Amino acid sequence: MANNNSTKVIEQRADIYKLLSLLFYQPNHETAGYLKDLKELISDYMYSGIDFIDKMEKDLEKTSANANYLLVDYARLFVGPFNVLAAPYGSLYLDNERTVMGDSTIDACRQYAEAGLEIDVSFKEAPDHIAVELEFLYYLNYRYLETNELMYLVKQGDFLHGHLGFWIDHFTKAVLKNSNTDFYVNLTVITQNFIKEDMQFLKEFADNNFSVEL
């Protein structure tokens, strides 16, 4: 069984997943608050994590002079309308056809359902959008904290290895190549680094607490 310290770590890491998820949606008046909350959490877990967020905060300040500053880069990277420069959908990196809603999307939906989640019919994004997958990882952590059922950590490890943890490097490369803002460069890099740390955390947590491989 997890001790109080490891429980706190899982709770904090869950909150980091939630904040990263929110930051990958279209920027709005709440973005600065999400970034502030992330800064308070991330320093305990990532070497140079604060440096990434400092650069994001400086870039965010430019929106005071130009409200469209981040919106333009967000749209050209993740939305289009013509050529999406850094598609935020797992299927475009995991499926040979490089199409949205491919086999990997169906598998992601299956894993959501098995964990007790349903995609809201009003939700407009594809189910394998990076923000959705990050929120799913948040959900799995909190379900473990609520139930103490190991299967939620096993599901997290499986999902990272088969989905977001597998395609995050390709996505990061596309953002670094095409972004015009420090905000999205550093958000993506900090997400990539955190995911890799979390995969290692899950492995060490399992080794120390359970006779189960994640």
PLY file of the C-alpha trace (Angstrom):
ply
format ascii 1.0
element vertex 214
property float x
property float y
property float z
element edge 213
property int vertex1
property int vertex2
end_header
0.00 0.00 0.00
1.25 3.50 -0.78
2.50 5.58 2.13
1.38 9.13 2.84
4.37 10.63 1.05
3.80 8.70 -2.17
0.09 9.52 -2.00
0.95 13.23 -1.88
3.30 12.84 -4.83
0.62 11.10 -6.91
-1.88 13.82 -6.03
0.53 16.56 -7.06
1.48 14.82 -10.27
-2.21 14.36 -11.07
-2.70 18.11 -10.67
0.23 18.77 -13.01
-1.43 16.60 -15.66
-4.65 18.60 -15.22
-2.90 21.96 -15.59
-0.92 20.83 -18.63
-4.18 19.68 -20.17
-5.80 23.08 -19.61
-2.81 24.89 -21.10
-3.14 22.95 -24.36
-6.63 24.33 -24.94
-7.09 27.68 -26.67
-5.55 30.42 -24.49
-8.00 32.60 -22.55
-8.21 34.88 -19.53
-7.53 31.92 -17.19
-4.26 30.85 -18.84
-2.06 32.99 -16.58
-3.66 31.44 -13.50
-3.10 27.91 -14.77
0.54 28.77 -15.42
0.99 30.20 -11.93
-0.47 27.06 -10.37
1.76 24.87 -12.53
4.84 26.81 -11.45
4.07 26.11 -7.80
3.82 22.37 -8.44
6.46 21.64 -11.04
9.57 22.77 -9.13
9.52 19.65 -6.95
9.61 17.26 -9.89
11.59 18.65 -12.79
15.13 19.91 -13.06
14.95 23.35 -14.72
11.15 23.18 -14.67
10.95 26.72 -13.34
13.14 27.97 -16.19
10.63 26.68 -18.74
7.73 28.37 -16.98
9.62 31.65 -16.56
9.98 31.80 -20.35
6.29 31.02 -20.77
5.33 33.78 -18.34
7.48 36.33 -20.15
5.88 35.35 -23.43
2.41 35.52 -21.92
3.05 39.12 -20.90
3.13 40.04 -24.58
-0.59 39.35 -24.80
-1.16 42.52 -22.79
0.00 44.51 -25.81
-1.37 42.14 -28.43
-4.36 40.02 -27.46
-3.89 37.84 -30.53
-0.25 37.03 -29.84
-0.76 33.49 -28.50
-4.01 32.86 -30.33
-2.32 33.22 -33.71
0.41 30.72 -32.86
-2.09 28.34 -31.26
-4.20 28.39 -34.42
-1.35 27.91 -36.87
0.20 25.09 -34.81
-2.85 23.12 -33.69
-5.91 24.19 -35.67
-5.20 25.29 -39.23
-7.46 25.92 -41.16
-5.26 24.73 -44.01
-2.03 23.12 -42.85
-1.86 22.08 -39.18
1.83 22.43 -38.37
1.90 20.43 -35.10
-1.20 18.26 -35.03
-2.18 17.59 -31.39
-3.79 14.21 -32.21
-2.19 10.88 -31.38
-3.54 9.05 -34.42
-1.55 11.26 -36.79
1.65 9.90 -35.23
0.58 6.37 -34.31
-1.40 5.23 -37.37
0.26 4.57 -40.70
-2.55 6.34 -42.54
-1.80 9.58 -40.59
-5.48 10.40 -40.27
-7.58 11.64 -37.37
-9.87 9.05 -35.78
-7.74 6.06 -36.75
-7.28 2.73 -34.99
-5.28 4.30 -32.16
-8.15 6.74 -31.51
-10.55 3.84 -31.20
-8.16 2.18 -28.75
-7.93 5.38 -26.69
-11.74 5.53 -26.52
-11.80 1.89 -25.42
-9.40 2.66 -22.58
-11.46 5.67 -21.53
-14.58 3.50 -21.39
-12.84 0.72 -19.46
-11.81 3.28 -16.86
-15.40 4.47 -16.54
-15.32 7.58 -18.73
-17.47 8.70 -21.62
-16.73 11.48 -24.12
-19.36 14.20 -23.83
-21.38 14.43 -27.04
-20.91 18.21 -27.02
-17.11 17.91 -26.98
-15.77 19.11 -30.33
-12.19 17.80 -30.28
-11.03 14.33 -31.30
-10.72 11.90 -28.35
-6.95 11.60 -28.82
-6.25 15.35 -28.60
-3.24 15.94 -26.32
-5.39 17.87 -23.82
-7.83 14.96 -23.57
-5.08 12.38 -23.07
-3.44 14.53 -20.39
-6.78 14.88 -18.59
-7.28 11.12 -18.77
-3.96 10.63 -16.99
-5.11 13.10 -14.33
-8.31 11.08 -13.94
-6.47 7.75 -13.55
-4.26 9.16 -10.81
-7.21 10.51 -8.87
-9.18 7.32 -9.28
-6.26 5.48 -7.69
-6.19 7.96 -4.81
-9.95 7.58 -4.29
-10.07 3.78 -4.49
-6.52 2.59 -3.77
-7.06 0.15 -6.65
-3.81 -0.68 -8.37
-5.51 -1.16 -11.74
-5.69 2.62 -12.21
-1.91 2.93 -12.02
-1.54 -0.09 -14.30
-3.90 1.60 -16.78
-1.86 4.77 -16.56
1.35 2.93 -17.38
-0.31 1.09 -20.25
-1.75 4.29 -21.68
1.53 6.17 -21.50
3.44 3.39 -23.21
0.83 2.85 -25.91
-0.36 6.40 -26.49
0.86 9.77 -25.23
4.22 8.57 -23.97
4.82 7.05 -27.40
3.90 10.03 -29.61
4.95 12.98 -27.43
8.46 13.07 -28.96
7.09 13.40 -32.51
4.66 16.10 -31.40
7.40 18.00 -29.57
9.63 17.93 -32.63
6.82 19.43 -34.74
6.18 22.22 -32.21
9.87 23.09 -31.88
10.18 23.29 -35.65
7.11 25.43 -36.27
6.22 27.51 -33.20
6.68 31.28 -33.24
6.29 31.64 -29.48
8.37 30.67 -26.47
5.10 29.81 -24.73
4.28 26.76 -26.84
7.90 25.68 -27.25
8.37 25.55 -23.48
4.92 24.16 -22.72
5.58 21.26 -25.05
9.09 20.58 -23.77
7.98 20.67 -20.15
5.14 18.27 -21.01
7.52 15.91 -22.80
9.96 15.93 -19.89
7.25 15.48 -17.29
5.74 12.50 -19.13
9.12 10.80 -19.28
9.65 11.45 -15.57
6.21 10.13 -14.79
6.83 6.92 -16.71
9.95 6.41 -14.60
8.04 7.33 -11.44
5.40 4.71 -12.19
8.04 2.05 -12.71
9.82 2.91 -9.45
6.52 3.17 -7.57
5.55 -0.31 -8.73
8.97 -1.72 -7.88
8.82 -0.25 -4.37
5.18 -0.94 -3.54
3.83 -3.80 -5.63
4.94 -6.97 -7.34
3.45 -5.70 -10.57
5.11 -4.34 -13.66
3.63 -1.09 -15.02
0 1
1 2
2 3
3 4
4 5
5 6
6 7
7 8
8 9
9 10
10 11
11 12
12 13
13 14
14 15
15 16
16 17
17 18
18 19
19 20
20 21
21 22
22 23
23 24
24 25
25 26
26 27
27 28
28 29
29 30
30 31
31 32
32 33
33 34
34 35
35 36
36 37
37 38
38 39
39 40
40 41
41 42
42 43
43 44
44 45
45 46
46 47
47 48
48 49
49 50
50 51
51 52
52 53
53 54
54 55
55 56
56 57
57 58
58 59
59 60
60 61
61 62
62 63
63 64
64 65
65 66
66 67
67 68
68 69
69 70
70 71
71 72
72 73
73 74
74 75
75 76
76 77
77 78
78 79
79 80
80 81
81 82
82 83
83 84
84 85
85 86
86 87
87 88
88 89
89 90
90 91
91 92
92 93
93 94
94 95
95 96
96 97
97 98
98 99
99 100
100 101
101 102
102 103
103 104
104 105
105 106
106 107
107 108
108 109
109 110
110 111
111 112
112 113
113 114
114 115
115 116
116 117
117 118
118 119
119 120
120 121
121 122
122 123
123 124
124 125
125 126
126 127
127 128
128 129
129 130
130 131
131 132
132 133
133 134
134 135
135 136
136 137
137 138
138 139
139 140
140 141
141 142
142 143
143 144
144 145
145 146
146 147
147 148
148 149
149 150
150 151
151 152
152 153
153 154
154 155
155 156
156 157
157 158
158 159
159 160
160 161
161 162
162 163
163 164
164 165
165 166
166 167
167 168
168 169
169 170
170 171
171 172
172 173
173 174
174 175
175 176
176 177
177 178
178 179
179 180
180 181
181 182
182 183
183 184
184 185
185 186
186 187
187 188
188 189
189 190
190 191
191 192
192 193
193 194
194 195
195 196
196 197
197 198
198 199
199 200
200 201
201 202
202 203
203 204
204 205
205 206
206 207
207 208
208 209
209 210
210 211
211 212
212 213
